[in-house]
């Protein structure tokens, strides 16, 4: 794990050394992304009334936040994508997780960087949770762009694709219904539940199920997976739980603390980073 500017780390990595890259960069919402952590405790003088008429109060445990605003979003992301292309192995794939605000700009840039023939899929991650606007159709999906370094030799482990239930099982017969079907490019998957065991308390955390699907299908055991906007460490958990190695980079000290707690069951190497200290990255290989 690197606590660092990801561009500096990327520039120090060797050519073609990474088998799979997934990134979930800031979405450029123009807002501060924040998550307040609360704990509810029994208190007969508390402001909330719960089960059985008992009163409770909420204690604030802390807040995680980061600014999600860029004057030139593509200018920020483009040099990092160029380095991602350089460090990607010939059989490797890049997955870029965005939303409707910036995905079209990034796709045009990636078409030029990789070549349009290297664009394989736009995956739609659809979910159904949260508020409902009364002025427009509620936005309930993200976009994940998949590019292959070489469209003739990328990794796609079809036998590792998880199966999902048929929406109308009575129409396909008992055998097919029992086996389930492979997903399409629209992935229905819940967000990380607010009170679920998976929840780390980090804003914009992505579901482990989404990352496990990407890692399982698009890499092989022992491969090296890179996430240089690592955040809560979901990519690292997916990779290591499936027998892959991982490089995780983030410049937020709180993200590092979250990842250390989350990934503490695996053997981790933690690196600080200064421009003069580039040689420390060699310990990863």
C-alpha positions in Angstrom: 0.0 0.0 0.0 1.2 3.5 -0.8 0.2 6.7 0.9 1.1 9.0 -2.0 0.2 11.0 -5.1 -0.8 8.1 -7.4 0.9 9.8 -10.4 4.3 9.6 -8.8 3.8 5.9 -7.9 2.6 5.1 -11.4 5.6 6.7 -13.0 7.9 4.6 -10.9 6.3 1.3 -11.9 7.9 -0.8 -14.6 6.3 -1.2 -18.0 3.8 -4.0 -18.5 4.0 -5.2 -14.9 0.3 -5.2 -13.9 -2.3 -7.8 -15.1 -5.5 -5.9 -14.1 -6.3 -2.4 -13.2 -9.5 -1.2 -11.6 -10.0 2.4 -10.5 -12.9 4.3 -9.0 -11.7 7.9 -9.3 -13.7 10.8 -7.8 -16.8 11.5 -9.9 -16.4 15.3 -10.0 -19.8 15.9 -8.4 -18.8 19.4 -7.3 -19.6 18.5 -3.7 -17.7 17.3 -0.6 -18.2 13.6 -0.2 -18.7 12.8 3.5 -19.9 10.1 5.8 -20.7 10.7 9.4 -20.3 7.7 11.7 -22.9 7.4 14.5 -23.5 5.0 17.4 -26.9 4.7 19.0 -27.0 4.1 22.8 -29.8 3.7 25.3 -30.5 6.9 27.2 -33.9 7.6 28.9 -33.3 11.3 28.2 -32.4 10.7 24.6 -34.0 12.4 21.6 -35.2 9.2 19.8 -37.8 6.7 20.8 -37.3 3.1 19.7 -38.7 -0.3 20.3 -40.8 -0.7 23.5 -40.9 3.0 24.0 -37.3 3.2 25.2 -35.3 6.3 24.4 -32.0 6.5 22.7 -29.4 9.1 21.8 -26.9 9.2 18.9 -23.2 9.7 19.5 -21.0 11.0 16.7 -17.9 8.9 16.3 -16.3 10.8 13.5 -16.5 11.9 9.9 -14.7 10.9 6.7 -14.7 13.4 3.9 -12.9 14.5 0.7 -13.5 17.2 -1.8 -14.9 16.0 -5.2 -14.4 19.0 -7.4 -12.0 19.6 -10.3 -11.8 22.6 -12.6 -10.3 20.3 -15.3 -11.3 16.8 -14.5 -9.9 15.2 -17.7 -6.7 17.2 -17.2 -6.3 15.6 -13.8 -7.2 12.0 -14.9 -5.5 11.8 -18.3 -1.8 11.6 -17.2 -2.8 8.8 -14.8 -4.7 6.9 -17.5 -1.6 7.2 -19.8 0.6 5.7 -17.1 -2.1 3.0 -16.5 -1.8 2.1 -20.2 2.0 1.9 -19.9 2.1 -0.4 -16.9 -0.6 -2.7 -18.1 0.6 -6.1 -19.4 -0.2 -7.1 -23.0 -3.0 -9.4 -21.8 -4.3 -6.9 -19.2 -7.5 -5.0 -18.8 -8.4 -1.6 -17.4 -11.7 -0.9 -15.7 -12.7 2.7 -15.0 -15.7 3.3 -12.7 -17.4 6.6 -13.3 -20.9 8.1 -13.6 -22.8 10.0 -16.2 -21.1 13.3 -15.5 -17.7 12.4 -16.9 -17.9 9.0 -18.5 -18.4 10.2 -22.1 -15.3 12.5 -21.9 -13.2 9.7 -20.5 -14.4 7.2 -23.1 -13.4 9.5 -25.9 -10.0 10.0 -24.3 -9.5 6.2 -23.7 -10.6 5.5 -27.3 -7.7 7.6 -28.4 -5.2 6.2 -25.8 -6.0 2.5 -26.3 -7.6 2.5 -29.7 -11.3 2.1 -30.3 -10.9 -1.6 -31.1 -9.7 -2.0 -27.5 -13.0 -0.9 -26.0 -14.7 -4.1 -25.0 -17.7 -3.2 -22.8 -19.5 -0.4 -21.0 -20.9 -2.2 -17.9 -23.9 -0.6 -16.1 -24.0 -1.2 -12.4 -27.6 -0.6 -11.5 -28.9 -0.4 -7.9 -32.1 0.8 -6.3 -31.6 2.6 -3.0 -31.8 6.1 -1.7 -33.9 9.1 -2.5 -36.3 9.6 -5.4 -36.3 12.9 -7.3 -39.7 14.4 -8.2 -38.1 16.5 -11.0 -36.3 13.8 -13.1 -35.7 10.1 -13.4 -33.7 9.2 -10.3 -30.1 8.4 -11.1 -29.5 4.8 -9.9 -26.6 3.5 -11.9 -22.8 3.9 -12.5 -20.8 3.3 -15.6 -17.7 1.0 -15.8 -15.6 1.2 -18.9 -13.6 -1.9 -19.8 -10.6 -1.6 -22.2 -8.2 -4.4 -23.1 -4.5 -3.7 -23.9 -4.8 -6.1 -26.8 -8.4 -7.0 -27.9 -7.1 -10.4 -29.2 -5.6 -11.8 -26.0 -7.3 -10.4 -22.9 -8.3 -12.5 -19.9 -11.9 -13.5 -19.7 -12.5 -16.6 -17.5 -16.0 -17.5 -18.6 -16.2 -20.5 -16.3 -15.6 -18.2 -13.4 -18.6 -16.0 -14.2 -21.1 -16.2 -11.3 -24.6 -17.1 -12.2 -27.7 -15.1 -11.3 -31.4 -16.0 -11.1 -33.7 -15.8 -14.1 -36.3 -13.0 -13.7 -39.0 -15.4 -15.0 -37.7 -18.9 -14.1 -41.0 -20.6 -15.1 -40.4 -19.7 -18.7 -37.0 -21.4 -19.0 -37.6 -24.8 -17.3 -36.5 -26.3 -14.0 -32.9 -27.2 -15.1 -32.0 -23.7 -16.4 -33.7 -22.1 -13.5 -31.6 -24.2 -11.1 -28.4 -23.4 -12.9 -29.1 -19.7 -13.3 -27.9 -17.4 -16.1 -24.7 -15.5 -16.7 -25.0 -11.7 -16.3 -25.1 -9.3 -19.2 -23.5 -5.8 -19.3 -26.1 -4.6 -16.8 -25.1 -5.7 -13.3 -27.9 -5.5 -10.7 -26.2 -5.3 -7.3 -27.1 -3.5 -4.1 -24.9 -0.8 -2.7 -23.0 -1.5 0.5 -25.7 -1.7 3.2 -25.6 1.1 5.8 -25.5 -1.3 8.7 -23.9 -4.3 6.9 -20.8 -6.1 8.1 -19.0 -5.1 4.8 -19.4 -1.4 5.6 -16.1 0.3 6.5 -17.4 3.9 7.1 -15.6 5.2 4.0 -17.6 7.5 1.7 -18.3 6.1 -1.8 -17.3 2.5 -0.8 -18.1 0.1 -3.6 -19.6 -3.4 -3.1 -17.2 -6.3 -2.7 -19.4 -8.4 -5.0 -18.7 -6.1 -7.9 -15.0 -6.2 -7.5 -14.8 -9.9 -6.9 -16.6 -10.5 -10.2 -14.1 -8.3 -12.1 -11.1 -9.8 -10.4 -12.3 -13.4 -10.7 -13.1 -13.1 -14.4 -10.4 -10.8 -15.7 -7.3 -12.1 -13.9 -5.7 -15.4 -12.8 -4.4 -16.6 -9.4 -1.1 -15.0 -8.6 -1.7 -12.0 -11.0 -1.0 -8.4 -9.9 -4.0 -6.1 -9.5 -3.6 -2.3 -9.3 -6.0 0.2 -7.8 -4.5 3.7 -7.6 -7.7 5.3 -6.2 -7.9 2.6 -3.5 -10.2 4.4 -1.0 -11.7 1.8 1.3 -9.6 -1.1 -0.1 -12.4 -3.1 -1.7 -10.1 -4.0 -4.7 -7.4 -5.2 -2.3 -9.8 -7.4 -0.4 -11.3 -8.9 -3.6 -7.8 -9.5 -5.1 -6.3 -11.1 -2.0 -9.3 -13.2 -1.1 -9.1 -14.7 -4.6 -5.4 -15.4 -4.5 -4.1 -12.4 -6.4 -1.6 -9.8 -5.3 -2.5 -6.1 -5.1 -0.9 -2.6 -5.2 -3.1 -0.1 -3.5 -2.5 3.7 -3.7 -4.3 6.6 -2.0 -3.2 10.0 -0.8 -5.7 10.2 2.0 -4.3 9.1 5.4 -7.8 8.1 6.6 -8.1 5.7 3.6 -4.9 4.1 4.7 -6.2 3.6 8.2 -9.4 2.1 6.9 -7.5 -0.3 4.6 -5.1 -1.4 7.4 -8.1 -2.3 9.6 -9.9 -4.0 6.7 -7.0 -5.9 5.3 -5.2 -6.7 8.5 -5.8 -10.4 8.0 -3.4 -10.5 5.1 0.3 -9.8 5.0 0.6 -6.1 4.1 3.6 -3.9 3.1 3.0 -0.3 3.8 5.1 2.4 2.1 5.3 6.1 2.6 6.4 7.9 -0.6 8.7 10.8 -1.5 10.1 11.5 -4.9 13.6 10.6 -3.6 12.3 7.2 -2.3 11.1 5.6 -5.5 13.3 2.5 -5.0 11.1 1.3 -2.1 8.5 0.1 -4.6 10.8 -2.7 -5.7 9.8 -4.6 -2.6 6.5 -5.3 -4.2 7.9 -7.5 -7.0 
